[in-house]
Amino acid sequence: MDLRCGVSLASPSVAAGRAPRRRRLRYVAVAALLLVAVAVAGALACGDDGSAPGSGTKPEPPAPSLAAEGDVDGADITGPVAGAAVYDASPQGGTGPKLALLIEDGSGDYDTASVTTTTETTWYEVVDGALADLDAAPDAAALTGRTVAVAFIGPVAESYPVQATAAWVVLLPAAD
């Protein structure tokens, strides 16, 4: 008890002053938790569930087909191979050697592309106006200067040139 005022320090008037502050802190804590819960729920609702490709990601393209004017439908780029090189797959799960192609002066969605082919890439060649499956990728030296049509799969690095993995490659007939 405070002898100067005759009021106990634990009197109802002092305790009543603390109750609103505690109540305010409780409301602030509840509001903060609700805000976090809403943010987490929104992030989960807008998250990637794997059903749609992300930004810069190409889904599995349809098989190539020849258009009436000799173009290849479904190709992301069609153009001459400026350079080709074979390199070993990375130790991070890659299998077999990979072939890297630099396509310049192309047409389609891109004008220049650095394309990686893998053991999963399907190769075709136009023979007598029809597409023929190739059993294996051609030799890198034989590809340089050859015109190809390529469809991308997976992530596409939107650098210059774009960098992508080929789902399929079609070797077009050499120009006469």
C-alpha positions as CSV (number, residue, x, y, z in Angstrom):
1,M,0.0,0.0,0.0
2,D,1.2,3.5,-0.9
3,L,1.0,5.5,2.3
4,R,1.0,8.8,0.5
5,C,-2.3,8.2,-1.4
6,G,-3.8,5.5,0.7
7,V,-4.3,3.4,-2.4
8,S,-3.1,-0.2,-2.8
9,L,-0.7,-0.8,-5.7
10,A,-2.9,-3.7,-6.7
11,S,-6.1,-1.8,-6.5
12,P,-8.8,-2.3,-9.1
13,S,-8.0,1.1,-10.7
14,V,-4.4,0.2,-11.4
15,A,-5.3,-3.3,-12.6
16,A,-7.9,-1.8,-14.9
17,G,-5.3,0.3,-16.6
18,R,-3.3,-2.9,-17.5
19,A,-6.2,-4.9,-18.9
20,P,-6.7,-2.7,-22.0
21,R,-3.0,-2.9,-22.9
22,R,-3.0,-6.7,-22.6
23,R,-6.1,-6.9,-24.6
24,R,-4.6,-4.6,-27.3
25,L,-1.5,-6.8,-27.4
26,R,-3.6,-9.9,-27.8
27,Y,-5.6,-8.3,-30.7
28,V,-2.3,-7.3,-32.4
29,A,-1.0,-10.8,-32.0
30,V,-4.2,-12.4,-33.4
31,A,-4.2,-9.9,-36.3
32,A,-0.6,-10.7,-37.1
33,L,-1.3,-14.5,-37.1
34,L,-4.3,-14.0,-39.3
35,L,-2.2,-11.9,-41.7
36,V,0.4,-14.6,-41.9
37,A,-2.2,-17.3,-42.4
38,V,-3.8,-15.4,-45.3
39,A,-0.4,-14.8,-46.9
40,V,0.5,-18.5,-46.6
41,A,-2.9,-19.6,-48.0
42,G,-2.6,-17.2,-50.9
43,A,0.9,-18.4,-51.7
44,L,-0.3,-22.0,-51.7
45,A,-3.3,-21.2,-53.8
46,C,-1.1,-19.4,-56.4
47,G,1.8,-21.9,-56.2
48,D,3.0,-24.2,-59.0
49,D,1.2,-27.5,-58.8
50,G,3.0,-28.8,-61.8
51,S,0.0,-28.7,-64.1
52,A,1.1,-25.7,-66.1
53,P,4.6,-24.8,-67.4
54,G,6.3,-22.0,-65.5
55,S,7.6,-18.8,-67.1
56,G,10.0,-19.6,-69.8
57,T,9.2,-23.3,-69.8
58,K,8.1,-25.2,-72.9
59,P,5.7,-28.2,-72.6
60,E,6.2,-31.4,-74.6
61,P,5.7,-30.3,-78.2
62,P,3.7,-32.4,-80.7
63,A,5.5,-34.5,-83.2
64,P,6.8,-32.5,-86.2
65,S,4.8,-32.4,-89.4
66,L,5.6,-30.9,-92.8
67,A,3.6,-27.9,-94.0
68,A,2.6,-27.6,-97.7
69,E,5.4,-25.1,-98.4
70,G,8.1,-27.4,-96.9
71,D,8.2,-25.7,-93.5
72,V,8.1,-27.8,-90.3
73,D,5.0,-27.2,-88.1
74,G,5.7,-26.9,-84.4
75,A,9.3,-25.7,-84.7
76,D,10.5,-23.0,-82.4
77,I,13.4,-22.1,-84.7
78,T,14.4,-23.1,-88.2
79,G,17.8,-22.1,-89.5
80,P,21.3,-23.1,-90.5
81,V,23.6,-24.7,-87.9
82,A,26.6,-22.3,-87.4
83,G,28.4,-24.7,-85.2
84,A,28.0,-28.1,-83.5
85,A,30.0,-29.7,-80.7
86,V,29.8,-32.9,-78.7
87,Y,30.4,-32.8,-75.0
88,D,30.0,-35.2,-72.1
89,A,26.9,-35.0,-69.9
90,S,27.2,-33.4,-66.6
91,P,27.6,-35.6,-63.5
92,Q,24.3,-34.3,-62.2
93,G,22.2,-37.1,-63.6
94,G,23.0,-36.6,-67.3
95,T,23.4,-39.7,-69.4
96,G,25.5,-40.1,-72.5
97,P,27.1,-37.4,-74.6
98,K,25.2,-34.3,-75.6
99,L,25.3,-32.4,-78.8
100,A,25.2,-28.6,-78.7
101,L,24.0,-26.6,-81.8
102,L,24.3,-22.9,-82.5
103,I,21.6,-21.9,-84.9
104,E,21.9,-18.4,-86.4
105,D,19.8,-16.5,-88.9
106,G,16.8,-18.5,-88.0
107,S,13.1,-18.0,-88.5
108,G,10.2,-18.8,-86.2
109,D,10.0,-17.7,-82.5
110,Y,13.7,-16.9,-82.3
111,D,16.4,-15.8,-84.7
112,T,19.4,-17.3,-82.9
113,A,19.5,-20.2,-80.4
114,S,22.0,-22.3,-78.5
115,V,20.3,-25.8,-78.5
116,T,21.3,-28.8,-76.5
117,T,20.3,-32.2,-77.6
118,T,20.2,-35.2,-75.3
119,T,19.6,-38.9,-75.6
120,E,15.9,-38.1,-75.3
121,T,15.9,-35.8,-78.4
122,T,14.2,-37.4,-81.4
123,W,15.9,-36.9,-84.8
124,Y,14.1,-36.8,-88.2
125,E,15.2,-36.1,-91.7
126,V,13.1,-34.9,-94.7
127,V,13.5,-37.6,-97.4
128,D,11.4,-37.3,-100.6
129,G,9.1,-34.9,-99.0
130,A,8.3,-37.0,-95.9
131,L,9.7,-37.2,-92.4
132,A,11.9,-40.2,-91.7
133,D,13.1,-41.2,-88.2
134,L,16.8,-41.3,-87.6
135,D,18.2,-44.0,-85.3
136,A,21.0,-41.7,-83.9
137,A,22.1,-38.1,-83.9
138,P,24.2,-37.2,-86.9
139,D,27.9,-36.4,-86.6
140,A,28.5,-32.9,-85.3
141,A,30.8,-32.0,-88.3
142,A,28.0,-33.1,-90.7
143,L,25.5,-30.7,-89.1
144,T,27.5,-27.5,-89.5
145,G,26.0,-25.6,-92.4
146,R,22.9,-27.8,-92.5
147,T,19.5,-26.2,-92.1
148,V,17.4,-27.7,-89.2
149,A,14.1,-27.1,-87.5
150,V,14.0,-27.5,-83.7
151,A,11.2,-27.7,-81.1
152,F,12.2,-26.9,-77.5
153,I,11.2,-28.6,-74.4
154,G,11.6,-27.6,-70.7
155,P,13.1,-24.3,-69.6
156,V,14.1,-21.7,-72.1
157,A,16.8,-19.3,-70.9
158,E,15.7,-16.0,-72.4
159,S,19.3,-14.7,-72.9
160,Y,20.8,-13.9,-76.3
161,P,21.0,-16.3,-77.9
162,V,18.2,-18.2,-76.2
163,Q,19.4,-21.5,-74.6
164,A,17.1,-24.5,-74.7
165,T,16.9,-28.3,-74.9
166,A,15.6,-29.9,-78.1
167,A,12.6,-32.2,-78.0
168,W,13.1,-33.0,-81.7
169,V,15.3,-31.9,-84.6
170,V,14.4,-32.2,-88.2
171,L,17.2,-32.1,-90.8
172,L,15.9,-30.2,-93.8
173,P,17.1,-31.0,-97.4
174,A,20.2,-29.2,-98.5
175,A,19.5,-26.2,-100.7
176,D,20.5,-26.8,-104.3
